[in-house]
C-alpha cells in the first residue's frame, strides 16, 4: 500500500472493520487522518473505535457505533 494514499488507508480500515479486526482498523483510520485530517466520517470511526477498543469490545453506549448503524 502506498503510504500517503488516503483512499487506500481508509479502504483498508473499512475492510478490517468488516472483519472485526478493530485495533487494526483503528490504526488504518488514524493513518488516513494523518493524510487527510478533515474527513469527518473517518474521525467518527476513529472516535467510536477508540471507545470500542478501550472497553474491550463492549457496546459503546446508546445508539451504537457509527459502523453498526
C-alpha positions in Angstrom: 0.0 0.0 0.0 1.3 3.5 -0.9 1.9 5.2 2.5 0.3 8.5 1.5 -2.8 7.4 -0.2 -5.9 8.4 1.8 -8.3 6.1 -0.1 -6.0 3.1 0.5 -5.7 3.7 4.2 -9.4 4.4 4.7 -10.4 1.5 2.5 -8.1 -0.8 4.5 -9.8 0.4 7.6 -13.2 -0.4 6.3 -12.1 -3.9 5.3 -10.6 -4.6 8.7 -13.7 -3.2 10.4 -15.9 -5.6 8.5 -13.6 -8.4 9.6 -14.0 -7.3 13.3 -10.2 -6.5 13.4 -10.9 -3.4 15.4 -7.4 -2.4 16.6 -6.0 -2.8 13.1 -8.9 -0.8 11.6 -8.3 1.9 14.1 -4.6 2.1 13.1 -5.6 2.3 9.4 -8.2 5.0 10.0 -5.7 7.0 12.1 -3.2 6.8 9.3 -5.9 8.1 6.9 -6.5 11.1 9.2 -2.8 11.9 9.2 -3.0 12.2 5.4 -6.4 13.9 5.2 -7.4 15.2 8.7 -10.6 16.9 7.6 -12.7 13.8 6.9 -15.4 13.8 9.5 -16.7 10.3 8.8 -13.3 8.8 9.4 -13.0 10.9 12.6 -16.2 9.4 13.8 -15.0 5.9 13.0 -11.8 6.7 15.0 -13.7 8.0 18.0 -16.1 5.0 18.0 -13.3 2.5 17.6 -11.2 4.1 20.4 -14.2 3.7 22.7 -14.8 0.1 21.5 -11.2 -0.9 21.9 -10.9 0.8 25.3 -13.9 -1.1 26.6 -12.7 -4.5 25.4 -15.4 -4.7 22.7 -18.4 -3.8 24.8 -21.1 -1.8 23.2 -20.2 1.9 23.3 -23.4 3.3 24.8 -26.9 4.0 23.4 -27.2 4.1 19.7 -24.1 2.0 19.0 -21.1 2.8 16.9 -21.2 4.6 13.6 -20.4 1.5 11.7 -23.1 -0.5 13.4 -26.0 1.8 12.5 
